[in-house]
């Protein structure tokens, strides 16, 4: 049994105090951002099961494309950076939805200053989830993501549609609608479900567990 779970069964006061201190001190911008935007819980990320129920991870700066043509992925990320959005290859992707196909669910806490961008979609790689205005837009987005050959006008249309699907204002809508959000930060804490439930039940963390 993990020492964290041993403490949970015994009241885990020492670990709870340490975790609370770390999150409150190191994740103050994130907690303040949630409160300011009236978001009543924390964003989550599904990952391969980790050894410890609580820990920290550095955000990869070389994320490979999954479901997107590699060349298109590079072009998209360069465009995102140029236009002031968070790069998908240098972020931690999160949502308020339990995406079990990607592994175990962890609640995440960006450490220090962070940027964010969220989509009108719950999955960037699923074209059917994008906010699209016509069959032509659907075709152009699908072709671009899969490495199809597009002319100059179609490439412009793709980025017009992409920008329409990117948001920074009103992140509460992102949480409520279970959309995909990209956090640009150097590092983040993660908490697994059992520990998260215990922290909330013992009022270490004040928000709800959704």
N, C-alpha and C positions, 0 to 999 in steps of 0.2 A: 504493500500500500504506500502511495506517495506520502511524504511527510506533510504536504499541504492538506491532504485528505485526513490524515491523522489529526492535524490541528483543527480541521473543520469539525470532526466528531467531538473534540474536546473544547470547542468554543473558539479555537484558532485565534485567540486575541492578539498574540504577538505578530503573527503573519498578517492578520487583517489590518492592524495598525500600520505595518510597514507598507502594505499594498496601498492603503488609503493615502499615506504620506507621499508615496511615489506618484500616484495618479494625480492627486491634488496639486502637487508642486510642479511636476514635469509636464502635465497635460492641461495646465490652466487655460491656455488659449482655446483648446478644444472644448473644454467644459463650459467656458464662458460663451463660446460660439453656439453651442447647443441651447443654452438657456436663453440667449439673446434672440434666437430664432424659434423659441418655444417648441423645440424638439424634445419629446418626453422620454426618450431612451437613447441607447447608443447604437451606432452602426456596427455591422458585423461582417465577417469574412469567413468563408468556408475554405479550409485547408486540410492537407494531409495531417493526420493526428500527430501532435507534438508530444514530446516526452513529459514536459512539465505543464501544469494547469495555468501557470502564470509565468510570463517572461517577456523578453523584448526581441524584436527583429529589426535589422536594418532593411530599408526599402531597396530593392534591387534597382540598379540603374541600367540594366541591360535585359529587361524583360523581352522574351521572345514572343512572336505573334502566335496566337492560338485562334484559328478560325479565320485569320486574315492573311492574304498573300504577303510574304515578307517584304517585297519591294513596296507594295502599297502601304504596309505598316510603317515603314521608314518615312515615306512621303507624308503620311498623315501626322506622324509625331513631329516632324519638322514644321508642318503647317500649324499644329496646335501651339507649339512654343512661340512661333513667330507672331501668332495672333493672341497671345496672352493667356492661353489655356494650359492646364496641366497635361504633360505628356503621358500617354498610356504606358510607355516603356520605362518610365521613371516614377511610378506611383504605386500606392497600395489601393487596389480596387475593393470597394465595399458596397453594402446595400443594407436594407432592413429585412431582406428576404432570406429564408433559410435555403440556400442552394446546395442541397445534399449531394448532388452529383460531383461536387468539387471536394467533398470530404467533411470533416467535423466542423461544427460552427464555433467561431471564436468572436468575442466582443473586442473591438479594437479601440485604442486610444493613441492618436498621433501625439508624439512628444515634441514639445516646443512649437515654434511657429510653423504654420502649414498653409498651403493653398488648396483649393478644391475646384473641381468642375464636375457637374453632373449632367446626365443625359435624359432625354425624353423616353429612353428605353430602359428596360430591365436587363438587357444584354446587348452590348455593342455589336457582337457578331451575329445576332439574329435580326436580319433585315425586317422581318415581319413585325418586330417590336418598335421599329423607328416611327417617328411622326412623319408620314409621307403624304403628299398631296395628289399623287397620280401614279398610274402604272409605270409611266416613264421614269419617274423618280425612283421607284422600286427597282426597276431594271438597271438604272445607272449605278445606284448604291451597291446592288448585288454584284454587278460586273466589276466595279472598282475594288471591292473587298476581296474578290476572288482572283484578281489579277487579269481581268479582261482588258481588251484593247479599246480605249475610248478616245474620241477626238477631243480637240481643245474645248469645244462648247460643252461636251458631256462632263469633262473634268471640272470645269467651272460650276456646272450644275451640281456635281457631287459635293463640292465644298460649300456651296450655298445651302444645300440640304443639311450637311453636317453641322454648319453653324446654327441653323434653325433648331437643331436637336441638342445643342449645348447650352448650359445654363449656369449662372452663378447666383442670381437673385432667388430669394425665397426657397432655401434648401429644405424647409419643412415639407414642401410638396414632394421633394425627392424621397424623404423618409416615409411619408404617408402612402405614396404610390409605389413603394418598393423599387425605386429606380436605381440605376448604377451610378455610383459616385467615385471619383478618383481623387485620392488625397496625395498631395505633393508634400512629402516630409522626408526627413532623413531616417527616422526610426519611429517605432510604435510599440506600445505594450499590447499584449494579447491576454485574454482571460477565457478559460473554457466554461462550458455551460454549468457544470456542477459547482465550480468555485464562484461563478457569477451569481448563481442563485443564493448561495450561502452569504456572499457579501451583501446582497440586497436584503435578504431575510434578516440579517443582523444589523441592517441600517448603516453599513459602512459606506455603501453607495446609495444615493437617494433616488435615482431614477428607476423607472419600471423596467421589468424584463419582458420584452415582447417577442 
